[in-house]
């Protein structure tokens, strides 16, 4: 969308709103910008096309589900690994319990959330 270069045609201004970036400063500057109220596209063909296809949405939601489930499961597994450690355990054994718990629970919850995103 181009700015209205013809002030005699008010129809080109109906998709714009006035914006003063200095309004909170209470300065005597009265700079107003005409900002669009709808998304702008470089080419008109972009406005006609959909954003994502169903396959892209499927991939996106499956990936987001797996990632969020894995992170939540890793956090839960870390807490379970800390609780499972005993007083006589060495540092290596405690770290091993935390990593095993994070990996196992993260993988399990990640797969479940990924399937939910797939559905």
Buried (B, 14 or more C-beta within 10 A) or exposed (E): BEEBEEEEEEEBEEBBEEEEEEEEEEEEEEEEEEEEEEEEEEEEEEEEEEEEEEEEEBBEBBEEBBBBBBBBBBBBBBBBBEEEBEEEEEEEEBEBBBBBBBBBBBBBBBBEBBEEBEE
